[in-house]
Amino acid sequence: MDHATRRRRHALFLLFFLPGIAMSSWVTRTPDLRDLLAASTAEMGWILFGLSLGAMLGILCSGRLVTRYGTRPVIGAGTAMIVVSLAVIGAGALTASVPLVTAGLFVGGVGMGAGDVAANVDAADVERRTGRTTLPTLHGCFSLGTVVGACAGIAATAARLPVSGHLAAVTLLAAAILLYAFRAVPPGTGRADPAAPAPGAEAGAGASRQQVWKDGRLLLIGAIVLAMALAEGAANDWLPLLMVDGHGLDATSGSLVFTGFAAAMTVGRFCGTFFLDRLGRTIVMRASAASGALGLLLVIFSDQAVLAGAAVLFWGLGASLGFPVALSAAGETGPGQTARVSLVATIGYVAFLVGPPGLGFLGDHWGLRPAMLVVLAFVACAFVLAPAVDTRHRLTALAPERAERSR
């Protein structure tokens, strides 16, 4: 691996780490935010919908922006918006302003939706160039960021540090990480060839999108990532409140449980490459779905807070590999890697960011614990669909056909 590629990988590690620490920093303070804003569970769902709405906008624009400009400017602009969102949420907490907090989440959602999809396209390109399984480790950096952010959140909660002061410190750290890492991201990745004739290029792009949407295996992979990303997103948005309201823990203990979830996600992703290379994707995906389902079952149905808190570790391990494994598999389902990875990443981020607020509306009527039955049902579907991610044999089979076409 040459020096430039190594620097690029390291930069991506930091650029995946940054959204993790940003998200967990405000997630661990959701009980305090809820109290500062005097919001009910349903009202918190509406506030979180600001994140979802922004994310949808970012996701829908990301693929076209990457095709037109490449991954570098989209990653830079998206990550900068995440940094700005932390400052706006902190200002909203300081003034107890629901509109400001919602606006901050909206800006963060746009940045996360656009920037993370672009970062995954860039990471898939690195994985292809190096021939090494990289995406689980990169997503592990996101989870590591959530652990670091959650630990800081627990300390801030226990010390009764104001939410605004806490988020201001995280804003400065995130800005420093962005300025350092962004320089190593090369231009041009994922961008359509500007030298191609315009009419032909448009026709080819349209045919590529049509082909992607007609690929049954790719859509099955999308269903898997939808289920597993929902399991991850539900915990990221609701786990502290789920443990506080559903199991009677205090705010600090609820944040501690969330940290356990984030730590389990981190361990699963950093160890995932070892198991994927030895056992294959289908076995690992089925084991992940089974672990996630077991954790959810115990959290939903157990009335013992200690057991439910421990079960969160199974939930985290189960949710850890769904996203990165599905993205790796998507790039191997056929030609047009950028379009395929973008589609599956888009499905995953829709589930990750849009699904959880819907759980808030269900939780307001049923309670947060029963609302998690929806997540459990999706994870069970991922267990059944797991063989769809075993695409390496398909990539090998397509190689002679591609070689013949290139003659």
C-alpha positions, -999 to +999 in steps of 0.1 A: +000+000+000+015+033-010+019+063+013-010+083-003-034+054+001-023+048+037-029+085+045-063+083+028-073+053+050-062+071+081-081+102+071-112+080+066-108+065+100-110+100+115-139+110+092-159+080+104-149+087+140-161+123+139-199+116+132-198+089+159-185+112+186-209+140+174-240+118+175-233+102+209-225+135+225-261+147+221-277+113+223-263+108+259-278+141+268-313+134+254-328+130+289-314+164+299-325+179+266-360+165+271-361+181+305-347+214+293-372+216+265-401+202+287-409+178+258-430+146+259-419+113+242-440+122+212-426+158+211-391+144+212-401+122+182-410+154+164-378+171+174-358+141+162-377+143+130-357+174+122-326+151+120-346+126+098-358+153+074-324+167+070-309+133+065-334+125+038-325+157+020-288+149+023-292+113+012-313+121-018-288+147-030-256+127-021-255+103-051-259+130-077-234+153-059-208+126-058-213+118-094-210+154-104-182+166-080-166+135-065-166+124-029-141+150-015-163+181-016-194+162-005-175+147+025-160+181+034-193+200+032-213+173+049-189+169+078-187+207+083-225+207+086-222+181+114-198+204+133-221+234+129-251+213+140-234+206+174-230+244+180-266+250+171-280+222+193-259+236+221-273+270+216-308+255+216-301+238+249-288+271+264-319+290+254-343+260+259-354+266+223-372+237+205-368+254+171-330+258+175-325+222+186-347+210+158-328+232+133-294+219+146-306+183+142-318+192+107-284+207+097-267+177+112-290+153+093-282+169+060-245+167+067-246+131+079-269+120+051-247+135+024-213+132+040-216+096+052-229+082+019-200+099+001-175+086+028-188+051+022-184+054-015-148+066-009-142+038+015-155+012-009-130+025-035-102+021-010-113-014-002-113-022-039-079-007-046-062-024-016-080-057-019-084-057+019-116-059+039-118-023+052-154-012+057-160-030+090-130-014+106-140+020+092-175+016+107-157+004+138-142+039+140-177+054+139-186+031+168-154+040+186-164+076+183-198+068+199-180+052+228-157+081+233-186+106+230-208+085+253-181+083+280-177+121+278-215+124+280-217+102+311-190+122+327-207+155+318-241+142+330-226+130+363-208+163+368-240+182+359-221+200+332-246+221+311-255+206+278-244+238+260-209+238+275-205+201+268-215+204+231-193+235+227-163+215+237-172+187+213-177+213+185-141+225+188-128+189+189-148+179+158-136+210+139-100+202+146-105+166+134-121+178+101-094+203+094-067+177+099-082+148+080-098+165+050-065+173+033-057+136+027-090+128+008-082+129-029-104+146-055-123+128-083-134+096-066-169+086-077-171+115-102-185+107-137-160+111-165-164+147-177-147+137-210-175+114-220-200+128-246-230+144-228-258+124-245-241+091-241-231+098-205-267+107-196-280+075-213-254+054-195-261+069-162-299+064-166-293+028-177-270+022-147-297+035-123-323+014-139-301-017-138-294-011-101-331-009-092-338-041-112-311-061-095-330-085-071-300-095-051-290-059-045-325-051-033-323-081-009-290-066+004-308-033+008-335-051+029-308-065+052-291-032+057-325-015+063-332-040+092-297-038+108-294-001+104-328+003+121-315-018+150-285+005+153-304+037+148-331+028+173-304+023+200-286+055+191-317+076+194-337+059+221-316+036+243-309+061+271-346+070+273-356+034+269-336+024+299-347+055+319-384+053+311-387+016+304-365+001+331-364+028+358-327+037+356-314+072+363-300+094+335-263+085+342-271+048+343-290+051+310-260+067+294-238+040+308-260+013+291-258+032+259-220+032+262-221-006+266-240-008+234-215+015+216-186-006+230-202-038+218-207-023+183-170-012+183-157-047+193-180-064+167-167-041+139-130-043+148-132-081+152-155-085+122-128-088+096-113-118+113-145-137+113-156-126+079-124-138+063-127-172+080-164-180+082-179-161+053-205-134+052-236-156+054-226-172+087-215-140+102-246-121+091-269-148+106-249-149+138-252-111+140-290-111+134-295-139+160-274-119+186-294-087+179-327-105+182-317-121+215-306-087+229-339-071+218-360-099+232-344-095+266-346-057+266-383-058+256-396-086+278-373-087+309-384-067+339-349-069+355-330-038+347-296-055+352-305-083+327-319-058+302-287-037+305-265-067+299-287-078+270-278-045+252-244-060+246-259-087+224-280-060+207-248-040+199-228-070+187-257-081+165-261-047+149-224-041+144-217-057+110-249-053+091-241-020+075-204-025+065-209-061+053-239-050+032-220-022+016-190-045+007-215-069-008-233-042-027-201-032-046-197-068-058-231-074-073-222-060-107-209-031-126-214+005-115-200+002-080-207+039-071-244+036-080-247+002-061-229+013-029-249+046-030-282+028-033-275+005-003-260+032+018-290+054+011-314+026+022-293+021+053-292+057+063-330+061+057-335+033+082-308+046+106-321+082+107-358+081+096-370+049+113-362+058+150-384+089+151-413+068+140-406+045+170-410+076+192-446+080+179-453+043+186-436+047+220-459+075+230-489+052+225-475+018+235-444+026+255-408+024+242-403-012+251-433-025+230-423-002+202-390-021+199-410-051+187-409-035+152-371-035+153-371-071+164-393-081+135-370-064+110-339-081+125-356-115+122-361-108+085-324-100+082-316-135+096-337-151+068-322-129+040-286-133+052-274-155+022-279-125-001-246-109+011-225-138-002-217-121-035-180-129-039-188-159-061-210-136-082-182-111-087-159-139-098-185-152-123-189-117-137-152-112-143-149-131-177-181-113-190-166-079-181-133-088-197-151-099-229-171-066-230-139-046-226-123-061-258 
